[in-house]
């Protein structure tokens, strides 16, 4: 009888550990909606949320065509020739 109990122990232990993995261990705060302030700030920065659904072919209001073309050209040139970093970045923590 004693050897049968010892032979069943690993199986019972494995079953207990397997069932313990199914237990709900998440705290109550994880079910709350976190980041609501960030979502609200991002939503507040969108001027026209419906614009993405139908962008249309019209030009952007109050844009200067020459200035816009120069900005776009400068942006494309900056991507073609990226700047080298000034040097190593050192982060000191503590002393």
C-alpha positions, 0 to 999 in steps of 0.5 A: 500500500505504501509503495502505491501512494508513492507511485501516485504522488508524482501524478497527483502533483502533476495534475495539481500543477496543471490545474493551478495553471488554469486559475485566475491570478490576475488582479482586479486592476488589470480589468480596468481600462488603463491609458484612458487619458492618453487615448483621450489626448490623442483623440482630441488632437485629430481635427477630422476623424472621418477624413481617413475614411474618404481622403479625397483628392483635394489639396490641404486647406491653407497650404502654400504649394511652393513651401509644401514642395520645398518641405517635402524635398528637404524631407526626402533629402534628409532620408537619403543622407542620414546624419551621423550621430554626434558620439556615444550616448552615456547614461549615468545611474547613481554615482 
